[in-house]
Amino acid sequence: MIYPVAVIGAGPFGLSTAAHLRARGIPVRVFGEPMVSWRDHMPEGMLLKSTPVASSLDAPQPGHTIADYCDAAGIRRLVTDEDIIPVETFIAYGEWFQQKLVPELERVRVVSVDRRGSEGFELKLDSGESFTARAVVVATGLYGLAHLPPELGGAAADGPTPTGLVSHSSQHHDLARFSGKELIVVGAGQSALETAALAAEAGAQVRVVSRGRGRVAFGAPPWKQPKLRPESPFGRAWSLWALSYYPHPYRYLPAEARHYLVRRVLGPLGAWWLRDRFEGKVEVSEVSGIVRADVSDGRPVLSVQTLGGRGEELAADHVIAATGYRVDIAAMDFLGHELRTALAVSRGTPKLGAGYCSSVPGLYFTGLPAAASYGPVMRFVCGTEFASPRLAKHLAGAHG
Ligand SMILES: Cc1cc2nc3c(=O)[nH]c(=O)nc-3n(C[C@H](O)[C@H](O)[C@H](O)COP(=O)(O)OP(=O)(O)OC[C@H]3O[C@@H](n4cnc5c(N)ncnc54)[C@H](O)[C@@H]3O)c2cc1C
């Protein structure tokens, strides 16, 4: 049997897209572990940086926001900008959304996707089954895209591992393992600063190493946001408002500008509520760069260049690289070689046209891999509001 659509991914983007496709009456098979990035690849005890208004998965019918989930679960409603969402609540919300709107989810891995002539795509699952779909939506999120800067490679010969000397922040769920240990966290984004604060609270001695002066900074609390600028899910600013509500023209900007904005807008900045948990508890070394990482006496040692241009060495028991994610089609190895080479890409990211369709008709990308085409809002849950209905509409028109 040929299914019209396969959605690969059961995080916020995959679930929201699948809900919109189902509402249009399109038969869809959906694959993945629900909310797994949040459950296994983010630290226990984490709080979401996004506010409740920016943390709902978009649904085709009302009644499925995070506030609706709170009502259904009989817990305190999370609605105002001062309500902070624990990751555990957000995971439970995503699972509730899945059970209500995508109940047929298959907790199976897609091993490969290849083109199959004019019929569409051949998918192989790790259950051993193969089938054909007319269209495929890739919503694999952060999966396989963790970025380790090459200069840290010297202390991670076999790649980053949580039990080795150097790891990536996505490899940790329980930071209590660093209790009584010296830990270096590389990075200055929310993930770096919150990982550092949680590890310090668990009893580790933590130092954040960040590149550049004044990079460790925290946002303003809701009551100190400027009043005369338009509101957006990320705070009050004209740029954030335009990028949140009008991502349509983004893909017509020059490639240089698009890639720069994805990296910079909504870039490194700690949440307002993290400041008190961080300052005075975590040491900060601002450096102009990390030159290399070595191993000495079984411990990782970072050779850094200070802001004044001197060389300095920083040692610890373990280094966590909270250095984010890079989209690279080459790393999406479940996409067959022929498919990957046929895709038009820009700096490793798929070039998307109207309705999130790639240059290969029938192959769609949403979430993080769509950020270079539709803007930084695609890196966040609230991007589902723009992406999911448009993708579903395009797909219904072309393949429904
Ligand atoms: C530490 C951290 C904190 C964050 N905090 C926030 C926040 O506060 N607010 C916010 O809006 N965003 C936040 N983000 C960003 C957030 O992770 C993304 O917005 C969101 O998870 C993207 O959802 P997604 O559905 O695209 O991918 P993911 O949530 O990563 O889900 C990927 C899905 O793909 C599936 N999958 C992958 N490969 C396959 C395969 N081959 N076969 C089958 N299934 C597959 C997985 O099982 C999973 O279901 C944070 C990110 C990090 C790292």
The ligand as a MOL file (V3000), in Angstrom:
LIG
                    3D

  0  0  0     0  0            999 V3000
M  V30 BEGIN CTAB
M  V30 COUNTS 53 58 0 0 0
M  V30 BEGIN ATOM
M  V30 1 C 18.7930 22.5580 26.2750 0
M  V30 2 C 17.7190 23.0640 25.3340 0
M  V30 3 C 16.6900 23.8490 25.8210 0
M  V30 4 C 15.6800 24.3030 24.9560 0
M  V30 5 N 14.6970 25.0930 25.4580 0
M  V30 6 C 13.7250 25.5350 24.6390 0
M  V30 7 C 12.6470 26.3530 25.1440 0
M  V30 8 O 12.6020 26.6950 26.3110 0
M  V30 9 N 11.6740 26.7370 24.2760 0
M  V30 10 C 11.6850 26.3920 22.9370 0
M  V30 11 O 10.7820 26.7860 22.2050 0
M  V30 12 N 12.6950 25.6610 22.4250 0
M  V30 13 C 13.7090 25.2190 23.2400 0
M  V30 14 N 14.7250 24.4530 22.7300 0
M  V30 15 C 14.6900 24.1210 21.2970 0
M  V30 16 C 13.8570 22.8560 21.1280 0
M  V30 17 O 14.6450 21.7250 21.3800 0
M  V30 18 C 13.2720 22.7610 19.7920 0
M  V30 19 O 12.4730 23.8960 19.5600 0
M  V30 20 C 12.3360 21.5600 19.6090 0
M  V30 21 O 12.6680 20.4270 20.3890 0
M  V30 22 C 12.3640 21.1530 18.2020 0
M  V30 23 O 11.3750 20.1810 18.0370 0
M  V30 24 P 11.4660 19.1200 16.8680 0
M  V30 25 O 10.1630 18.4530 16.8200 0
M  V30 26 O 11.9340 19.7920 15.6160 0
M  V30 27 O 12.6530 18.1080 17.2770 0
M  V30 28 P 12.9530 17.2330 18.5450 0
M  V30 29 O 12.2000 17.7050 19.7270 0
M  V30 30 O 14.4400 17.1700 18.6310 0
M  V30 31 O 12.3790 15.7760 18.1550 0
M  V30 32 C 13.0150 14.9740 17.1850 0
M  V30 33 C 12.1680 13.7400 16.9360 0
M  V30 34 O 12.7020 13.0590 15.8040 0
M  V30 35 C 12.7050 11.6670 16.0570 0
M  V30 36 N 13.6780 11.0540 15.1500 0
M  V30 37 C 14.9360 11.4510 14.8600 0
M  V30 38 N 15.4810 10.6500 13.9260 0
M  V30 39 C 14.5420 9.7140 13.6300 0
M  V30 40 C 14.4960 8.6040 12.7460 0
M  V30 41 N 15.5230 8.2800 11.9360 0
M  V30 42 N 13.3650 7.8460 12.7060 0
M  V30 43 C 12.2900 8.1340 13.4850 0
M  V30 44 N 12.2830 9.2010 14.3160 0
M  V30 45 C 13.3930 9.9760 14.4010 0
M  V30 46 C 13.0100 11.5520 17.5380 0
M  V30 47 O 12.5800 10.2770 18.0400 0
M  V30 48 C 12.1480 12.7140 18.0660 0
M  V30 49 O 10.8280 12.2620 18.2460 0
M  V30 50 C 15.7300 23.9740 23.5780 0
M  V30 51 C 16.7820 23.1870 23.0780 0
M  V30 52 C 17.7610 22.7380 23.9370 0
M  V30 53 C 18.8840 21.8980 23.3870 0
M  V30 END ATOM
M  V30 BEGIN BOND
M  V30 1 1 1 2
M  V30 2 1 2 3
M  V30 3 2 2 52
M  V30 4 2 3 4
M  V30 5 1 4 5
M  V30 6 1 4 50
M  V30 7 2 5 6
M  V30 8 1 6 7
M  V30 9 1 6 13
M  V30 10 2 7 8
M  V30 11 1 7 9
M  V30 12 1 9 10
M  V30 13 2 10 11
M  V30 14 1 10 12
M  V30 15 2 12 13
M  V30 16 1 13 14
M  V30 17 1 14 15
M  V30 18 1 14 50
M  V30 19 1 15 16
M  V30 20 1 16 17
M  V30 21 1 16 18
M  V30 22 1 18 19
M  V30 23 1 18 20
M  V30 24 1 20 21
M  V30 25 1 20 22
M  V30 26 1 22 23
M  V30 27 1 23 24
M  V30 28 2 24 25
M  V30 29 1 24 26
M  V30 30 1 24 27
M  V30 31 1 27 28
M  V30 32 2 28 29
M  V30 33 1 28 30
M  V30 34 1 28 31
M  V30 35 1 31 32
M  V30 36 1 32 33
M  V30 37 1 33 34
M  V30 38 1 33 48
M  V30 39 1 34 35
M  V30 40 1 35 36
M  V30 41 1 35 46
M  V30 42 1 36 37
M  V30 43 1 36 45
M  V30 44 2 37 38
M  V30 45 1 38 39
M  V30 46 1 39 40
M  V30 47 2 39 45
M  V30 48 1 40 41
M  V30 49 2 40 42
M  V30 50 1 42 43
M  V30 51 2 43 44
M  V30 52 1 44 45
M  V30 53 1 46 47
M  V30 54 1 46 48
M  V30 55 1 48 49
M  V30 56 2 50 51
M  V30 57 1 51 52
M  V30 58 1 52 53
M  V30 END BOND
M  V30 END CTAB
M  END
